[in-house]
Amino acid sequence: MRGLSSLVFDLVALGILFVFAGFAIIFIAMILSASSKPGTEGRVRGGGVVMIGPIPIVFGSDMKWASVAIVLALFLILVTLVVNLHVI
C-alpha cells in the first residue's frame, strides 16, 4: 500500500507543477504581448482540447491547429489509460 500512496503523491505534485508552469507561460506570454509594437498586426491561430471524462472535445482556428489538438487529445487519452490501469 505504501507504493500506491507514493504514486498518488507524485501525481498530485506533478499536477501542481503543471498548474504553476501554465501560469508562468501565460504570464510570460502577456509580457511578450505587451512589449510588442502596437502598430503590428498579426493573425492569431490556435487550438485546444477539453476533456470531459474520456471524451475529448477538439477545437482549432484552422486545420493545422485542429490536427495538433487531435494529437494532444490522443496523448491525453493514452496517459489517462496508462495511469488508470497502473493504479488498478
C-alpha positions in Angstrom: 0.0 0.0 0.0 3.0 2.3 0.5 3.7 2.3 -3.2 0.1 3.5 -4.1 0.3 6.4 -1.7 3.7 7.4 -3.1 2.3 7.2 -6.7 -0.7 9.4 -5.7 1.6 11.9 -4.0 3.8 12.0 -7.1 0.8 12.6 -9.4 -0.5 15.4 -7.2 2.9 17.0 -7.1 3.1 16.7 -10.9 -0.3 18.2 -11.3 0.6 21.2 -9.1 3.8 21.7 -11.1 1.8 21.7 -14.3 -0.6 24.3 -12.9 2.3 26.6 -11.9 4.0 26.1 -15.3 0.8 27.0 -17.0 0.5 30.3 -15.1 4.2 31.0 -15.8 3.6 30.5 -19.6 0.6 32.8 -19.5 2.5 35.4 -17.6 5.4 35.4 -20.0 3.1 35.5 -23.0 1.3 38.6 -21.5 4.6 40.3 -21.0 5.8 39.5 -24.5 2.5 40.6 -26.0 2.6 43.9 -24.1 6.1 44.6 -25.2 5.4 44.2 -28.9 4.9 47.2 -31.1 1.3 48.4 -31.1 1.2 49.1 -34.8 1.9 45.5 -35.8 -0.9 43.2 -36.8 -0.8 39.5 -36.8 -3.2 36.6 -37.3 -3.9 34.7 -34.1 -4.2 31.0 -34.6 -4.6 28.2 -32.1 -6.5 25.2 -30.9 -7.2 23.2 -27.8 -8.7 20.2 -26.2 -11.4 20.0 -23.5 -11.5 16.6 -21.8 -14.9 15.6 -20.4 -14.1 12.3 -18.8 -12.7 10.1 -21.5 -14.3 12.1 -24.3 -12.2 14.9 -26.0 -13.7 18.0 -27.5 -11.3 19.4 -30.0 -11.3 22.9 -31.5 -9.0 24.9 -33.6 -8.9 28.1 -35.8 -7.6 26.2 -38.8 -7.0 22.6 -39.8 -3.3 22.6 -38.7 -4.1 23.5 -35.2 -7.1 21.2 -35.0 -4.8 18.4 -36.1 -2.3 19.3 -33.3 -5.2 19.3 -30.9 -6.3 15.9 -32.0 -2.8 14.5 -31.4 -2.9 16.2 -28.0 -6.2 14.6 -27.2 -5.0 11.1 -28.2 -1.9 11.6 -26.0 -4.1 12.7 -23.0 -6.4 9.6 -23.5 -3.3 7.4 -23.6 -1.9 8.9 -20.4 -5.3 8.6 -18.7 -5.4 4.9 -19.6 -1.9 4.2 -18.5 -2.4 5.9 -15.2 -5.8 4.2 -14.5 -4.5 0.8 -15.5 -1.4 1.2 -13.4 -3.3 2.2 -10.3 -5.8 -0.7 -10.6 
